[in-house]
C-alpha cells in the first residue's frame, strides 16, 4: 500500500481502468516503465467479488503500487462490502465506475446510467467510506443522452461530493446510452475539456482529474495547468513506453528509466512465475506488443510474438527471439 502523500502525487498522471486490458500482467509491465503514475485495475463488479473467486479478482503484485481498484455496482451494501475487500487486499483507492456505457453494464444498473441517480451514487460513496480508510473516488462522464447540460453535471458533482467524495475523474465527453456502442462512445460524443476545467473552478476544494483523448505527455502538462490530474488510456496501452518520460516530465523524478530491452528482460522472471501458475504466455505478451512502437524492428517484434506466443511449448525463449529482431 502506498502512503497518502505519494498517492496524492501519483494522481498527477494515472492509467485508466480498461476492461480486458489493465489486468495484473499489463500493470506489471507499465510499472516497470513508470514508477510514479497511479494504475487502475479493470472494472470488477460487486457480484464477481461477492459470489466469485475474489482472490483471483483482487490478486496483484506489490510492485504495482500505487494501485486503485475500480468497482462496478450500485447497491450501497454490496459496494461497502467490496470496498472493504479491496482495502484488506492492499489497494490504495476504491473507484466507482459511473462512466461505462455498455448495454451489459446498464442492465446491471451500474456504469454511466448511474449519472441519472446521483442520490444512489452518493449513498454508495457514503457506505464505502464508512468501511474504509483509503480514498473513495468516482469516475464519470459529463452527462448521458439528453441530460448533458453543465447544470446536470454540476448537480451530480455537488450531491456526490456532499456524501464525502473528494476526488472525481471526469471523462470529458458525455455517454450516449441509446444507439451507440461502447467503442463509438469513446470517439463520437465530442470532447469538452473546458467543461471539466469549469468544474474545477466551481469546485476548487475537490481534486479533479481529466480523461479522454489525451495522447501525449505534452497534452498532460497542458491539462495540468487547469486540473489536478490527468488520466491516459488507450494511448498508453498501444504505446506503453511513452510513460518512460513521465517520471521526469510530470513527477520530477530522477530519470533513471529502463530501456525497452531492459524492461523485457525484467519481465521474464515474472512471466516464468505466472506461467508456473497456469497463465498462458499469449495472455501476457499481448500487452507487450506495443513496447517497441515507432522503433526499428517494431513490426518484426509484434509479428514474432503474435505468431508464436500461442504455440504449444511457448516460453520466454519466444521473447528472447523477438528481442533479437529489434534494433
N, C-alpha and C positions, 0 to 999 in steps of 0.2 A: 504494500500500500504506500502511496505517495504522501508526502507531507502537504498540508494545506497551502503553504506558501508556494511550493514548487508546482502544485496543481494550478494555482491561480496564474502563474507564469505560463504554464503549458497551454492554457486556454487561448493564448495569442494565436496559436495555429493548431488545428485539430484535423484529423482524417475522419470523414463521415462514416456513419454506420451504413454499410451497403450489403443488402441481402445476397447471399451466395458468394460474396467476395471477401468481406473483412472477417474471415474466420481466424482461428488462432495461428494457423500457418502463415497467412497473409500478414497478420500483425507482427509476428516474429521477424519476418523479412523487413517490414517497414521500420521496426525499432532498431535494427542493425544499421539503417541508413540515417535515421534521426533519433537522437537520444532524448529530445526535449518535447516534441509535439504530443498532444493528447490523442490517444487512439480509442476508437469505439468498437464494440462488438457488433455483429449483425443483430438485428432486432430479434429478441427472444420473447415469445408470447408467454403470458402468465400461465396459460393452460399447459404449455410444454414443460414449464418448471414444476408446476404443482403435481401434474399427473404423469410426467415423462421422466427421462433419465437426467435429473438435474445436474449430476456430477459431470456428465458429458457436455451439457449446455454451458456450464459455468467454468469448465476447465480452461486454464491459461497458464502461461509461464511467468515467473517473477520478472523476467527481462521485459515483459510487455508494459510495465508501469511507466508513466501514468496511464490508467486504463478505466474506461467507463462502460457500464452495462446498459444497453438500451432495452427497455421493456415495451411490449405491445399489450395493451389491455385497457379495460375501463372500469372494472369492478374495484372499488377502493380497498375492500378487504383483501382481494387477491393481489392487488398491486403492493399493498403493505407487506404481505407475506413474502412476496418475491423480492421486494427491496431488501428485506431482512436477509434473505438468502444471499443476495448479491454482496451486501456488506460483509457477511460472515465469510464469503468466499474470497474477500480481499479487494474487491473493486473500489475505486476511488470516487465514483459518482454513479448515481442512478438516473438515467434519462428516460423520459416518457415520450413515446412516438405519437405525435399529433400531426404527422405530415404525410404518411404513406397513403397514396390514393387508390390502391388496387381494390378490385371488387371483393377479393377474398378477405382483405382486411376490413372493408366496410361491413361485410356480412358478420364479422366477429365483433363489430361495434368498437373498433379502435382505429387509430390512424387519423387521417385528415378529417374524417367525418366528425370527429370529436370537437372540432372547432365550433360546431353548432351547439355544443353542450358545455359551455365554459364552467358552469356550476359543477358539473360532474368531474371535469378535469381538476378543478380546484379542490374538490373533495378527495380525489385520488392523490393529489400532491400532498395535501394535509395529512392523509392517512399514512403515506410513505414517510413523511418527515417525522411523524411520531414514532416510527420504528427504527430509524437510522440516524447516525450522527454525521454521515457524509452528505454532500450536496445532492439535492433532488432537482433536476433540470428538465426543461421542456423543449423539444424540437418541433417546430410547427411551420405552417405555410403562412402566407399573408392573408389568405381567405379561401373560400370554397364557392364554386359556382357563382351565383349572382350575389352572394354575400361577400363582397370584396372591397367594400369601402374602407377608408382609413379608420373611420369611427368603429367599424366592426372589429378590426384588428386591435385598436386601442382599448376597446371594452374588454376584449378577450385577455389582453395582457394585464389590464387593471384587475380583473377578477381573479386570475390565476396568481398574480403576484401578491394579492391580498391574502392568499392562502399560504404564503411563505416562500413561493418560488422566486429566487433572486437572479437566476440565470436562464436566459432564453436563447435558443439558436433559431434564427429566422431564415428559412429557405425563401429567397427573395422573389418568389412568384406564387400566385395562387394555385390551387388544385381544381381541376375540372373533374368532379366525381361522376359526371354523366357524359358519356360519349368519347372520352379519351382514355387510352391505355396508360398504364404506369410509365411506359417508355415515352409516350407522347407528352405526358405531364412533366417530364424532365426538360422539355425543349419548347413546346408550343405556347403555354402561357408566358407572356413577356416578363422579363426580369424587371424589377423595380427596386433598385438599390436605394434610391432616395427615400422610399417609404421606410426602409429599415433604419436609415440614418435619422429620420424624423422620430421614430420610436425611441431611439437613444436620446435624442434631445428632450423628448417629452417625459421620459422615464430615466433621468440621469443617475438615479440611485441603483438601477438594475445593470447587470452585466449582459450586454447584447452581443451575440456572435452573428455573423452573416454567412450565408451559404448559397451556392447556386451560380454556375457559370464562371467559376474562378479557376484560371488555368495556369497561373504563374506566380512566383514569389513577388514579382513586381506588382501584380494585382493585390496580393496580400498586403504589401506595405501601403498601398494606396488606400485600401479599405480601413486599415488600422488608424488612419487619420480621423475616421468618423465613427468607428465602433470599437468594442473592446477585444474582439477576437474574430478570427476567420476560420471557416471550415471548408476544406477542399475534399472533393470526392473522386469522380471518375478520372480526372487528370492525373491524380497520384497513382491510381490503380494501373493505368495504362503506361505510365512513365514514372515508376516509383523513385528513380534516382533524382528526380527534381527536388526531393526532400533533402538531398545531400547538402545543399547550401542553406537550408533553413536554420540550422543551429547557429550559424554566424549572422545570416541576413535578418532573421526575425528575433532570435533569442540572445544574440551577442555572446555566443559560445566560443570555444577555443579553436574551432575549425579543424579539429582532429577527426576527420571523416575517412571512413574506409573507402577504398577504391571499389569499383564494381567487381573485380576479380576477388578481392578480399572478402567482400560480402558473400559471394557464392561459396567461397571456402569456409566462411564462418557458419554458413547454413548446413554444411554437410553433416556434422555431428548431430545436429538437431533432426535432420531428415532421417538419419540412421535410427535414432531413438524412436521417432514417430512410426517408421516402418516396422520396427520391432513390436510396436503397439498395434499394428494392423492397418496403418494408414497407407493407402496406395501411393506410390511415387507420383503418379499423374495428378493426384489431388493436391499435392504440394507445389509441383513445378508449374502448374497452370498460373499461379500467382507470380511466377518469376519470369514470364515471357517478355515483359517489357523492361527488364533491368538494363538492357543494352540499347534501349530505344535511341535512335539517332547516331549510334556508333558504328564504325566499320564492322561488318560481320553480324549485325543485329538480326538480319533475316536468317542467316545460317543458324544462329543460336536458337531462334524461335522454331525453326523447322526441325532441327535435331531433337529438341525436347518434345515437340508435338508428335513427331513420327515414332519416337522410341520410348517415351516415359510410360506408356501403357502396355508395353510388351511384357510377356512372361519373363521373369528373371531380371527385370529392370531394377537397377540400383544406382548408387551415386556415381558409378562409372559413366553413366549416361551424361551426368552434369560435367564431369571432367572432360569427356569427349567434346561436349558442346563448348566448353571454355576454350579448347584448342582451336575452335573455329572462329573466334572473335579476336580482334586486334588488341 
